[in-house]
Amino acid sequence: MMVLLGLAAGPAAEARTAAENQALRTLCPIGLKADGIWGNERINAAIATIGFGSKWPDNAQATAYKLCNEGGYLR
């Protein structure tokens, strides 16, 4: 049972470091307003990569949007 729980956690479920949280708190408001609403693909990609590494759950824009909004980084 412990093995299954370890596999279910995966990299996306790991806790973010203080530096990653700080970066997301800084980048999310920028990403929201960049080149229109979530319009800058490179900033969106940076946010997605900080949040999920190289395997994003969706495209860069959708991943950045969901991570920033659901993660509370825009408050």
Secondary structure, DSSP 8 states (H G I E B T S, - for coil): -HHHHHHHHTGGGS---HHHHHHHHHHHHHHHHTTTTT--HHHHHHHHHHHHTT--SS-HHHHHHHHHHHTTTT-
